[in-house]
């Protein structure tokens, strides 16, 4: 996959909100949240557009998969988020497309499950409308 195909895939997942950041500290990124931040949504993935040798994509993983994933070539513990079991891809081909899609689905599901019940209920209610 590449940045645009990953972006389109992430946006197709339920309750995903995309925001852009361009700060001196964190650089040019697309941030993907499970739910809108205004209602308590939490980040589960980000695409990094800086071409400075940093990761191209990072996302949440569960503890068991984290250890397995960081043993692969091109996958590292995500800077600043490794303690939360986030992994980072150093290049787009570090993980095959179908497996990456499944990992991103799981990252969204993990994060969505950790949202406060009120936030999850609010998002479910918006589906029913």
N, C-alpha and C positions, 0 to 999 in steps of 0.2 A: 504494500500500500504506500501511499504518499500522503502529504499533508492534506490535500484537497479531498481525496477519497476518504481519508480518516475523518475529516471534518463532516462530510456529508453523512457518513455512517453514524457518527456520534449524535448528530442532530436528528437522526431518524429514531433514536431510542426514546421511550416514553419519559416525559417530564424532564427532558434535558434542555438546559438553558446555556447558551454560548455567550461569553463576554470576551472582549479584547482588552489587553493591558499593554501599555507601552510606557514603562517607567525606567528611569535611570538604574534603579536597583535591580529590577527583575527582567528587564528587556521586553522584547516584542513577543507576546504570547496570546494564544487563544485558550481560554479557560472554560471548561465544561463542568456544569453543576447538575446534580440531581435536585431539581426544583430551583425556583428563583431565589436568589440570595435574600431578597426582601421578605420572603416568607419563611426563611430558615434553611434554604437549600444549601448543600455542601458540595465542594469541589471533589471530583473523582478522576479528572484527567486534564492534561494540558498539552498543547502543541507549542513547541518553542521554535520561533523563526530566526533567532540569532544564529549566524553561521560562525560560531566561535569555538567549536569543538564540544559544546555542551550537548545534552540529550536533545533529540528531536521530538520525543513523545514520552510523557510519564503518566503513570496511572496507579490507582490503588490495587493492591492484591491481598489475598488472605495470607496469614503467616506461613501456611504449608507451601503454597505456590511461590511465595516470595523467595524462600531458600532455593527452590528448584530453578526458578527463573534467573536469579543472579549468577548461577553457575554457567549460564550460556554465554557464548561469545557475542558481544555487542549489547548485553543487558547488564546494567549495574544497579546498585541501590540508588534510588533517586536522591540527589542532594537535598538536604533540609527536610526530607520527608521519609527517609528510610526507616526511622523509628516507628513510623505509622504503616510500615510494610508497603511503601510505594516503590515501584521499579521504574527504570528509565531506559529507553532504547537509544543507543548511540547512533544507530542508522536504521532506516526504514525496513531493510530486509533482515533484521535480526530475528524476527518472528514471522512466520508465514501468515498470509492474509486471513485464512479461515480461523486459525488459532488466535490471532490478534483480535479479530472481531469477537470471539467468544470471551477472551480475557477482558475486553472493554465492556461487554455486556455484564460480565460478572462484577467488574469494578463499579458500574452504575448500581447494580443490585445491592452490593455490599454497602455502598454509601446510602442508598435510599432506605435500606433496612435500619440504618443508624439514625435516621432523621427522627425528631420528636414525633410522637403519635399525632399531635395536632397538625403538624406540617404534612404528614402523610395523608391524613384525613382531608385536609384542605385540597391537596392535589387530586385525590380520588374524587372529591366533590366536583372539581372543575372538569373532570372527565365525564361525569354524568350530565353536565349542563349542555 
